[in-house]
Amino acid sequence: MDDEKDDFSKNYEFIDWVSNTEGAEIDGKETTFLRYGFDLLRPTLIAMEAMAREIEFDKDSVGFEIKTGERRTRVVPKHKKALQYFYQLKTFFNQCGGSERYLFSPHVEAVNEALMELLVHPYAFSFRDPESIDRGSGKMHAQIFNEVVAKVAEIVASAAFKERMRIRLRGAARNEAKGLAIEQKVFENKSRQLVLMLHFGYQEPYRGKLTLKEVQKHREKFFNNCRSNKLLRGIVDYIWKLEEGDESGLHFHVLIFYSADSQRDVKIAKMIGEYWVKVTGDKGQYWNSNADKWFHEKYGHGIGTGEINWDDHDKRESLRTNIRYMTKADQFLKMKYGSRVRQFGTSEVDEKKKSGRPRTVKPKLDGDSAGSARTDSIGFEPLDEIGGEAMSCNSDQSE
């Protein structure tokens, strides 16, 4: 249970920082800051996820034991776990009860459904403390909490819930397989890759005005221009994910594999970000994660950006971990846009064009950060020539 909790906690952390972080330029230097919404909803969602999973594992493990005291008064023993979940449920109820905006994970959705089925609505009811009495029903709030727990147990044991879990897991697994296949294939095609991570968003005055359809058109136009724009022709492959934050609005989390003919990943990411602004008619803005690797390492999963060699196991594992979290995000929380709205997509990877000499890993020498013998002959062109002969990015494949 602890390992499982740690796993979904990290998924919620990833969702939080990609939805509630933003880039800015201060004194000519690119930096990253956290929006107000960071860490606001995450602890509650993690608690509701843990509670529902614990109920699924043992339906009697969560809840209050209500006893009759002197003069027939009802007493709620101070059960630490039940108290913790009670107040987290109170927070979830106040923040998300009956939400029409979010599609939660199947487990958290089971909690939301239980609240609604029991006609516990935030406009008519407010959790106070376990021994408080609800005037409408005459029940103690601890009793109402126990009823919610029982209803969650009923939902998670149902065939409908198991089918929802199967569908959600299948979708996440399919996207993860696509993303990891791209990572594997690009390093098979060329031993060194330039990996860029960008946030494509919008300036504050436009965030509440742009429609989802307009935002998707900007994305399509950007990647379609890979065929004709000299800078974008350097994009070998890519993965994108649609996100939305309360303050940051609609935006895309974009992972780009770029031609390694230049080492200047920060500069190239900046140029690509500036091109995004141009595509949006100067309404857009971007966050260059490559310029702030320390932040990505702190809130992400190691540094999986910049120049990466095929045998740099640490960086490649960080890169793969970030891909996994990108593809698993919708399993835990996403916006209700409708089943036809594309929220995740990738390019289509070309097969390796030709084989070279077998790659061999040599002992790491002093000053050799890669610790490898590079079999591909890779030159470095001036920055204004980048992308001229690079592989063109392929058609967008998405879910």
C-alpha positions in Angstrom: 0.0 0.0 0.0 2.8 2.5 0.9 4.6 1.9 -2.5 1.3 2.3 -4.3 0.6 5.5 -2.4 4.0 6.9 -3.2 3.5 6.2 -6.9 0.1 8.1 -7.3 1.5 10.9 -5.0 4.2 11.5 -7.5 1.7 11.5 -10.4 -0.3 14.2 -8.6 2.8 16.1 -7.9 3.7 16.1 -11.6 0.2 17.3 -12.6 0.5 20.1 -10.0 3.8 21.5 -11.2 3.0 21.3 -15.0 -0.4 23.0 -14.4 0.8 25.7 -11.9 4.3 26.7 -12.8 5.1 29.5 -15.2 8.2 31.1 -16.8 9.2 34.7 -16.6 12.1 36.9 -17.6 13.5 38.9 -14.7 16.5 41.2 -15.2 17.2 39.6 -18.6 17.3 36.1 -17.1 14.7 33.4 -17.6 13.4 32.0 -14.4 10.4 29.9 -13.1 7.8 30.7 -10.5 4.9 28.9 -8.8 1.4 30.1 -9.3 -1.0 30.6 -6.4 -2.8 27.3 -7.2 0.4 25.2 -6.7 -0.1 22.7 -3.8 -3.7 23.9 -3.3 -5.7 20.8 -4.5 -3.0 18.2 -4.6 -2.9 17.1 -0.9 -6.7 16.6 -0.9 -6.7 14.6 -4.1 -3.9 12.4 -2.7 -5.8 11.8 0.5 -9.1 10.9 -1.3 -7.1 8.6 -3.6 -5.6 6.9 -0.6 -8.9 6.7 1.2 -10.8 5.1 -1.7 -8.0 2.6 -2.3 -7.9 1.7 1.3 -11.6 1.2 1.3 -11.3 -1.0 -1.8 -8.7 -3.1 0.0 -10.6 -3.3 3.3 -14.0 -1.7 3.5 -13.9 -1.8 7.3 -10.6 -0.1 7.7 -12.0 3.4 7.4 -14.7 5.0 9.5 -15.8 6.0 13.0 -17.0 3.7 15.7 -20.0 5.5 17.3 -20.8 4.5 20.9 -23.6 5.4 23.3 -22.3 7.3 26.4 -24.0 8.3 29.6 -27.6 9.5 29.4 -27.8 7.9 26.0 -25.5 10.5 24.3 -23.6 9.4 21.3 -19.9 9.5 21.5 -17.3 9.3 18.6 -14.0 7.9 19.8 -11.0 9.9 18.4 -9.9 7.5 15.7 -6.8 9.1 14.2 -7.2 7.7 10.6 -10.9 8.4 10.4 -10.4 12.0 11.7 -7.7 12.6 9.1 -9.9 11.4 6.2 -12.9 13.2 7.7 -11.3 16.6 7.4 -9.7 15.8 4.0 -13.1 14.8 2.8 -14.5 18.1 4.1 -11.9 20.0 2.1 -12.6 17.9 -1.0 -16.3 18.4 -0.6 -15.9 22.2 -0.3 -13.5 22.5 -3.2 -14.7 19.8 -5.7 -18.1 18.5 -4.6 -20.2 17.9 -7.7 -17.5 19.3 -9.9 -18.5 19.6 -13.6 -15.0 20.8 -14.5 -12.7 17.9 -13.5 -12.7 14.3 -14.5 -11.0 12.6 -11.5 -9.3 9.3 -11.2 -11.7 6.4 -10.9 -11.0 6.2 -7.2 -11.5 9.9 -6.4 -14.5 9.9 -8.7 -16.0 7.1 -6.6 -15.8 9.5 -3.6 -17.5 12.3 -5.6 -20.2 9.9 -6.7 -20.8 8.7 -3.2 -21.3 12.3 -2.0 -23.7 13.0 -4.8 -25.7 9.8 -4.4 -26.2 10.4 -0.7 -27.6 13.9 -1.7 -24.8 15.5 0.3 -24.5 18.7 -1.7 -22.1 21.7 -0.8 -25.0 24.2 -1.2 -27.1 22.3 1.4 -24.6 20.7 3.7 -21.3 21.6 5.4 -19.1 19.2 7.3 -18.1 20.7 10.6 -16.8 18.1 13.1 -17.6 14.4 13.7 -19.9 15.0 16.7 -21.9 17.9 15.0 -25.6 17.1 14.3 -27.0 17.8 10.8 -30.3 19.6 11.3 -31.8 18.2 8.2 -31.3 14.5 8.9 -30.6 14.5 12.6 -27.5 12.5 12.0 -24.1 13.1 13.4 -21.5 14.1 10.8 -19.5 11.1 11.8 -22.5 8.9 10.7 -22.7 10.7 7.4 -19.0 10.2 6.9 -19.5 6.4 7.6 -22.3 6.4 5.0 -20.0 8.0 2.4 -17.4 5.3 3.2 -20.0 2.5 2.8 -21.2 4.0 -0.5 -17.6 4.3 -1.8 -17.1 0.6 -0.8 -20.1 -0.3 -2.9 -19.0 1.7 -5.9 -15.4 0.4 -6.0 -16.7 -3.2 -5.8 -19.0 -2.8 -8.7 -18.5 -4.1 -12.3 -19.0 -0.6 -13.7 -16.0 0.8 -11.6 -13.8 -2.1 -12.7 -14.6 -1.3 -16.3 -13.8 2.4 -15.8 -10.5 1.4 -14.3 -9.7 -1.0 -17.2 -10.5 1.7 -19.8 -8.5 4.4 -18.0 -5.5 2.1 -17.5 -5.6 0.9 -21.1 -5.5 4.5 -22.4 -2.6 5.5 -20.1 -0.7 2.3 -21.1 -1.2 3.0 -24.8 0.1 6.6 -24.5 3.0 5.5 -22.4 4.0 2.8 -25.0 3.9 5.5 -27.7 6.0 7.9 -25.7 8.6 5.3 -24.7 8.7 4.0 -28.3 9.7 7.4 -29.5 12.4 7.7 -26.9 13.9 4.3 -27.9 13.7 4.9 -31.6 15.2 8.3 -31.7 18.4 7.0 -30.0 18.5 4.0 -32.3 18.4 6.5 -35.2 21.1 8.7 -33.9 23.3 8.3 -30.8 23.0 11.8 -29.6 19.8 13.8 -29.1 19.0 17.4 -28.0 16.0 17.1 -25.7 13.9 20.3 -25.2 11.0 20.8 -22.7 8.7 23.7 -23.2 5.5 25.1 -21.9 3.4 26.7 -24.7 0.9 29.0 -23.1 -0.7 32.4 -23.4 -0.3 35.9 -22.0 -2.6 36.7 -19.2 -4.9 39.1 -21.1 -5.9 36.4 -23.5 -6.2 33.3 -21.2 -9.9 33.8 -20.5 -10.8 34.7 -24.1 -9.2 32.0 -26.2 -11.4 29.0 -26.9 -10.2 25.4 -26.8 -10.8 25.2 -30.6 -8.5 28.2 -31.1 -5.8 26.8 -28.9 -5.9 23.4 -30.7 -5.6 25.3 -34.0 -2.4 27.0 -32.8 -0.9 23.7 -31.9 -1.8 22.2 -35.3 -0.4 25.2 -37.1 2.9 25.0 -35.1 3.6 21.4 -35.9 2.4 21.6 -39.5 5.0 24.2 -40.0 7.7 21.6 -39.3 7.6 20.9 -43.0 8.4 24.4 -44.2 10.1 26.3 -41.4 13.9 26.1 -41.3 14.1 26.2 -37.5 11.3 23.6 -37.0 12.8 21.2 -39.5 15.3 20.5 -36.8 12.5 18.8 -34.7 13.1 15.1 -35.1 10.1 13.9 -33.0 7.9 15.3 -30.2 5.3 14.5 -27.6 2.6 17.1 -26.5 0.1 17.2 -23.7 -2.8 19.6 -23.2 -3.0 21.1 -19.7 -5.1 23.7 -17.9 -4.4 25.6 -14.7 -6.7 27.9 -12.8 -4.2 30.8 -13.4 -2.1 29.6 -16.3 -5.1 28.7 -18.4 -4.9 26.4 -21.4 -1.4 25.4 -22.4 0.7 22.6 -23.8 3.5 20.7 -22.2 5.8 19.8 -25.1 8.8 17.5 -25.2 10.9 17.9 -28.3 13.7 15.8 -29.7 15.8 18.1 -31.8 18.7 17.6 -34.2 21.9 17.3 -32.1 24.0 19.3 -34.7 24.0 22.1 -32.2 24.8 21.9 -28.5 23.0 25.1 -27.5 19.7 23.6 -26.2 18.7 26.7 -24.2 19.1 29.0 -27.2 17.2 26.7 -29.5 14.4 26.2 -27.0 14.1 30.0 -26.7 13.9 30.4 -30.5 11.2 27.7 -30.7 9.3 29.4 -27.9 9.5 32.7 -29.7 8.2 30.9 -32.9 5.2 29.7 -30.8 4.5 33.3 -29.9 4.5 34.2 -33.6 2.2 31.3 -34.5 -0.4 32.6 -31.9 -0.4 36.1 -33.3 1.7 37.4 -30.4 -0.9 36.2 -27.9 1.2 33.3 -26.7 4.1 33.0 -24.3 6.4 30.1 -23.3 8.4 28.7 -20.5 11.9 27.4 -21.5 12.5 24.5 -19.1 16.0 24.0 -20.5 17.0 27.4 -19.1 15.9 26.4 -15.6 17.1 22.8 -15.2 17.5 23.1 -11.5 13.7 23.7 -11.2 13.0 20.8 -13.4 15.2 18.6 -11.3 13.6 19.8 -8.1 9.9 19.3 -9.2 10.5 16.8 -11.9 12.4 13.6 -11.9 16.0 14.4 -12.6 17.5 16.3 -15.5 16.2 14.6 -18.7 16.7 17.6 -21.0 19.6 19.1 -22.9 22.2 17.1 -24.8 21.8 13.4 -24.1 23.9 10.5 -25.5 22.4 7.1 -26.1 24.5 5.5 -23.3 23.9 8.2 -20.6 21.7 6.0 -18.5 20.9 8.5 -15.8 19.7 11.2 -18.2 17.8 8.8 -20.3 16.0 7.3 -17.3 15.0 10.8 -16.1 13.7 11.4 -19.6 11.8 8.2 -19.7 10.4 8.9 -16.2 9.1 12.3 -17.4 7.5 10.7 -20.4 5.8 8.2 -18.1 4.3 10.9 -16.0 3.2 12.9 -19.0 1.3 9.9 -20.3 -0.1 8.8 -16.9 -1.4 12.3 -16.0 -4.9 11.8 -17.5 -5.3 8.6 -15.4 -5.5 10.8 -12.3 -6.9 14.2 -13.3 -8.0 15.9 -16.5 -10.5 18.5 -17.6 -13.9 17.6 -19.0 -13.5 18.6 -22.6 -15.5 15.7 -24.1 -14.4 12.4 -25.6 -13.5 13.9 -29.0 -11.0 16.5 -27.8 -7.4 15.5 -28.3 -5.4 16.0 -25.1 -2.3 14.0 -25.9 -0.3 13.4 -29.1 3.0 12.4 -30.6 4.8 12.4 -33.9 5.2 9.2 -35.8 8.7 7.8 -35.5 10.6 6.9 -38.7 12.5 3.6 -38.8 16.3 3.8 -38.7 17.6 4.9 -42.0 20.8 3.0 -42.0 23.0 1.1 -39.6 26.4 2.3 -38.5 29.3 0.6 -36.7 28.2 -1.1 -33.5 28.2 1.2 -30.5 30.5 0.3 -27.7 30.6 1.7 -24.2 34.0 2.6 -23.0 35.1 3.4 -19.4 34.4 6.9 -18.4 37.5 9.2 -18.7 38.2 12.4 -16.8 36.3 15.2 -18.4 34.2 12.9 -20.5 30.6 13.5 -19.3 29.1 10.9 -21.6 31.6 8.1 -20.9 31.1 6.6 -24.3 32.6 6.2 -27.7 30.4 7.9 -30.2 30.2 6.0 -33.4 28.2 8.7 -35.3 30.2 11.5 -36.9 28.4 14.6 -35.6 29.5 18.1 -36.5 28.3 21.4 -35.1 26.9 24.1 -37.4 26.5 27.8 -36.6 23.3 28.5 -34.8 21.8 30.4 -37.8 22.2 27.2 -39.9 20.5 24.8 -37.5 17.8 22.5 -38.9 18.8 22.9 -42.5 19.5 19.3 -43.2 17.7 17.8 -40.2 15.0 15.1 -40.4 11.6 16.7 -40.8 9.1 15.9 -38.1 6.3 13.5 -39.0 2.5 13.6 -38.9 0.9 14.1 -35.5 -0.4 11.0 -33.9 -2.7 11.6 -31.0 -5.4 10.3 -28.7 
